[in-house]
Amino acid sequence: MVIHTFKLPHRLTLLICLSLLSAIASAIFTVSRADALQVMLKPNNPSLGDTVSVWIATNQTKGIAPIVSVDRKQFPAFAMSSNRWRAFIPTTPLDKAGLRQVIVTGGGLQQTLAMQLGDREFPTQSIWLNDSGGGSEPTDYEWDKVSAFKKLVSPQKLWSGVFLRPNDGEITTGFGVRRYYNGEFANDYYHRGVDYAGGYGSPVVAPAAGYVRLVGTVEQGFRLNGNTVGMDHGQGVESVFLHLSEIYVKEGDFVKAGQTIGAIGATGAVTGPHLHWGLYVNGEAIDPVAWRYEGVE
């Protein structure tokens, strides 16, 4: 039997080798580009009211923050280490459950992650107010001061670990409750915090470290929220404490976790003495449960 051997032309052999090298290089380049921008969402299956942490790893050394956006709204990312970043996406009971696209851009690369936002049922509650405790609408001064406070985004992370309970009283109204005021449903409203029915004058403590950036009183025109303290915990995370009888801090004070900042009262639009604690992330009131029991870093 005669075995015939065929010899490829030199040019064809060279072309095949170059094609193989090009394919290998392309595969390596694709992998390296993917490794250059890695993104993770936590929790993986958020529900309405949750805070979604976006963790980003890049190979950049220039210190340029990645851009994080959802539905064309951008959320600031902060450096956690030399090449790791974190952004917060707040969700609320007014959001629509369903699929969202989280777009992260950094170092000339872009990643798009699917975020399935789960639905959640919130109870309703009827509230009857009279004029003795204030008014159901804020004054212009009050509105402007509180709105400006909620827009704060300072660069330093001041909290560490889980947030403390701000008062030992029983929780009477949880986060997200929808309300009827004097028999009329309040559209686009949800309870933006947690109510604690502690005794009148019982201490209110800071759930985490931060700077006092807002102090408002009934005498200044805070007729809806009553005597108010607002704390900046850094990186777009703020706490607000409403209806206080006493305030023990002033704007600019640095407060440690667990430090007493005021006392429970019945100022503003209330039906009785209690503390309203609201936790805000990038201007939106979110459910503080994960921050209290799991810790959000």
N, C-alpha and C positions, 0 to 999 in steps of 0.2 A: 504494500500500500504506500502510495506516495502522499506525503503531507506537504501541502503548499503553504507557504508563509507569504503574507502580504505586508508590505512596508508602506506606511502612510507617508505622504509627502511631508517634507520638513515644515512647510508653511502651515499645513493643516494641523500638524501636531502642536505647533506653537499657538495656533488659534484656540485649540481645545484647552491647552494649559492656561492660557490667559483667561478664557471664559470661566474655568474652574476657580482660578484665583480671585476673579472678580466676584463670583457668587459667594465664596467664603468671606471675602472682605465685606461684602454687603451684609451678610448675616451677622458678622461680628459687630459691624457699625450699628446695625439695628438693635442688637442686644445692648451695646454700650449706651446708645441713646435712651433706651428704656430704663436702664439702670441709673442714668443720669438724673432722672426725675421719677421718684417713687412716691405714691400717694396712698394714704389709708384713712378710712372714715371710722369713727367710733362714736356711738354704737353703730353696728352694722345694720340694724333694723330699727331706726328711730320712730317714735310716735309723736303726734302733735304735742307741743310743749317741751320737747327734749332739746338739749343743747348738743349739737353735732360737732365733735372735734375733728379737724382736718389736719392730719400729720403729714408733713412733706419732708422728703430727704432729697437733697440735690448734691451735685459734685462741684457746685460753685464755691469759690472762695472770695468773691467780691462783696458779699454781704448784701446783695440786692434781694429784697423780699419778693417771693413769688406772689402772683395775683390769683386770688380765689374768688370765684363768682358763681352765683346761682340766679337764674332768671334775670341776668344782666345787672344784678346788684352785687357789688364787690364787698368783701369782708377782709379786714386787715390781718396779715400774717406776721407773727412775731418770732424772732430767733430764739430757739431753745438751746442750741449749741452751735458749733461752727458751721454746720451744714444741715441742720434740722430746724424746721419751722412748724408753727402751729397756728391755725385760725379757728374761730368759732362761728358756726352757723346757727343762729337761734331759730326755733320754730314755735308757733303759737296756735291756740285753738281756732284762730281766724284763718289759718292757712288751709289750703285744700289738700287733702290726702292724695297720694299718688306718686308717680315717678318724677324725680327731679334729676337734672344733669348738673353735676358739680364740675366746673371747669377750672383747672389749675394750670397756670402758665408761668414758666420760669426758665431762665437760661436759654431762651429761644425754642424751648420745647413746650408741648402742651399735652395734658392728660385729661380725659373726660371720664368721670365715674358716675355710674347710675346710683341714685339714692332713692330707695323706696320709702316714702314717708307714710307710716301707718296711721289709720284713723283711730279716733278715741272719743268716747262719749263723756260729756261733762254734764253734771246735774244742773238744775235750775233752782233759783231761790227767789222768794218775794221779800222785798225790803220796803218798809214804810217809814218815810222820813217826815219830820216837821222842821220848822225853822229854829228850834231851840238849840240845836247842836251845830248850826252853821248853814251852809247851802249846798245844794247838789251840783252846782256849777262852780268851777274855780274863777277867781278874779283874774284879770289880764296879767297882773303882776305875778300871781302864783303860777299861772300857766307858763309864762315866759321863763321864770326861774327854774321850774321843774323840767321843762323841755330842754333848756340849755344844759342842765345837769345830766340828763340821759344821753346827751350827745358826746360826753367826755370819752376820749380814748387816749389814755396815757400809756407810755411804752413799757413801764416797769411792772412786772408781776409781783404783787404784794402778798397774795394769799398763799397758803401752803396746806395741802391735805383737805380733809373734809371741813365743811362749814359747821359752826356750832349752832345750837338752838338759841335764838335770841331772847326767849322768855320761857319760863317753866309752865306757863298756863296751858290749858287744854286748847287744842286746835278746834275752832268752831266753824271756820270756812276754809276750805282748801283752795288750791290753785285751779283756775280755769272755770270756776262756776259761772254760769250765765244767770242774769238777773232780770227781774221785773222790779222797777222802782215805782211805788205808789200805783201798782196795777198795770203799768205800761212797760212792755218789753224793751230793753235797752239794746238796740241794734249795734252791731260791731263792738260789743262790750264783752269782756270776760274778766273775772276776778284776777287781777294782776299781782297776786301774792298769796300769803297765808295769814290768817287771823288767829291770834292767840288771846284767849280770854283770861289773862292773868288778872290778879287783883289790882284795884286802883293804886297806883304808886309803886307797884312792884318793878324791879329793875329790868331794864332792857340792855342787853349786852351786844357788842359787836360780834357777828358770826365769824369774821375773818379780819385780818389786818387791813388797814387802808387809811387814806386821808379823808377828813371831813371836808366836803366840797359844797355842801348845802345846809344851811340852817334857816328855817322859815318859821314864823310864828303867826298866831291868829291876829295879833296886833298889827303885823305887817301886811295882812290881807290874805293869809292862808286859810280861807274859810271852808274849803272842801277837805283838804288833807289835815287841817289843824296843825299843831306844832310838829315840825318835820325835821328830820336829820337825813342827809344823803352822804353816803360814803363811797369813795372810789377805791376799788380793790386792784385797779390796774388792768390794762389791755382790754378795755371795753366792758369790764364787769363792775356793776355798781349795786349797792343796796340802798333802799329807802325805807325809813321808819316813820310811820304816820300816827297821828292822834295822841301824841305824847302829852303828859301833864307837866313834865319837867325835862329840860335839856341841860346836860352837863358838859357839853363840848362846844367848841366854836369852829368856824371855818378856818381851815389851815392846820388844825390839829392832826397829828398822827396818832392813830388808835390801834392798840394791839387786840388780837383775838381774845374775847372774853372780858374786855374792859367795859365797864358800865358807861353808857352814853346818854341814858335818859330813863324816864319812868313812864309806865302805862298810864294813859289818861283817856279822856272822852272828848277831845277837842276836834273841831271840824264836823263833817257830816257823818254822824255815828248814831247808833241806837243804844250804845252803852260802852263802858270802858273796855278797851281791847287794844292790842298792838296789831297793826298791819305791817308785815315785812314783805317788801317786793324785791326780787332779784332780777336785774336787767343785764342782758348781754347784747352788746352792739345796738342798744336802744330799744330792745324788745323784752317785755316781761316774760320770763321762762319759768318752767316748773323747777323749784329748788330741790326737789327730792334727791336727784342724783348728786347734787353738790353737797347735800347734808349727809348722805349715807355711803356714797361710793367715792366721792372726790372727783373733781374734774380739773385736770391740769392742762 
